[in-house]
Amino acid sequence: MRKAFLVLLLASLLLPAAARAAEREFLSGYAGVVPQAKEDRAKTYFYRPEVMQLLTALERGPVSETAVAQILGDKTPLRDLVRLGLVKNGNGTVRIAFAYFTAADMQAIHAAAAKYVPRLVAAFRARQGALDAALARYPVAGVSKQRLAFVLIAGFGLNWDALELTREKHYRAPTLIRGKDWSYSFWASEEVPDYSYKGYYWGSSSFPAGAMNLTPPLDFVFSSFGDPDSDPRMNFPDLLAIPPDQMTPGVKTAAEALGLHDDNSLGMGLKNVIGLDRGRSLGAILFALRKGARNAAAICGGGTECAGELGLLAAAGYVRKTGGGYELTVPVFDNDDRTMVQEVLRLNRDVVDGWLKRNYAPIRKELGGLTAAREGVPYAALFTQIWHEIFGLTTRELAAQGLVEDPRGADSPWNGSIPAVWRVSVYNHKLE
């Protein structure tokens, strides 16, 4: 489960958390930027017993407002559920209004993904030569082609950019809950026994994200991409804010050597952490390495001491010592890399767009009986999570077949995730 502060910073957060309700297990998540106030988060209400009881009743069809009032009692006002888009009311009845999936729904989606994902994987394999040629232009020898491919295809491409593509092409139209400085969609799906999402690399965490930034603002972003079992991630941005007891021994030792402190830079009251503010110096080191600096004096900027930061970056798998210097081991995209990044994203879009043109309609037909669709929720509003099921399985297959790095492979320094750092000028990542 994501740490609370990261929930506030995430773009395209689709990392599930499970809870038990009346013998049923549900996963849920957000896509977008989530508000700090708990009363504005749909998940605050979703897991309440009376709300789960109501949703169970609504699975069979509309329920009268009178009956809804009896189910909810005085614990949860109906207006809050309407305000946060969990239900809608009209003409004296209440219906499901969000991307809500029963176990039977999920089994249907899993079957569709198993049927159609091999076609998407094959389309990527058919373009492997062009992908390799584009990635070969990245000049950092310490970053493998497969790691680059994972970040740009599984992370930027199938997750962020494909979500934008599906919205541009009107395949996807999420129902957004909006407030000051935040906007998100919410989904929930019942767990299917024995179905594992390990290796579904569909979750991203990023800082800065949207309006949440340091002062003065950073012009780059720490991101990581991973599966639901990758927490706590031993990479940034997660490492900036988790306490030392959640760190692996090597990272903890390096973090404590650098120095931990309380961080209230965004008003979150973080205690005994590396700190969001430390992202500034860590980023400067990584971009210095990307520009070609190798020895500590050049990396630290005119001889400024940065041994603690380098020690942390080495422990976290971002750099390694080579001879008398250091080299990058994770993708860091500076302005010089924009052409390469955009070329890979165009290839990704071509593949995804072609696949959607051929397969979106038959998948929609096969999923026409989904519970929320029967209650009037547009299929396009459900497609955010359906797409995550599809591309999550795709990333697992791409990793298994060696087209991208496997974050759970024997040589991976992280447990189910891979990080990257990128200038905002390199890629315009939208948050909805």
Secondary structure, 3 states (H helix, E strand, C coil): CCCHHHHHHCCCCCCCEEEEECCEEEEEEEEEECCCCHHHCHHHHHCCHHHHHHHHHHCCCCEEHHHHHHHHCCCCCHHHHHHCCCEEEECCEEEECCEEECHHHHHHHHHHHHHHHHHHHHHHHHCHHHHHHHHCCCCCCCCCHHHHHHHHHHHHHHHHHHHHHHHHCCCCCCCCEEECCEEEEEEEEECCCCCCCCCCCCEEEEECECCECCCCCCCEEEEEEECCCCCCCCCCCHHHCCCHHHCCHHHHHHHHHHCCEEECCCCCCEEEECCHHHHHHHHHHHHHHHCCCCCHHHHHCCCCCCHHHHHHHHHCCCEEEECCEEEECCCEECHHHHHHHHHHHHHHHHHHHHHHHHHHHHHHHHCCCCHHHHCCCCHHHHHHHHHHHHHHHHHHHHHHCCCCCCCCCCCCCCCCEEEEEEECCCCCCCCC
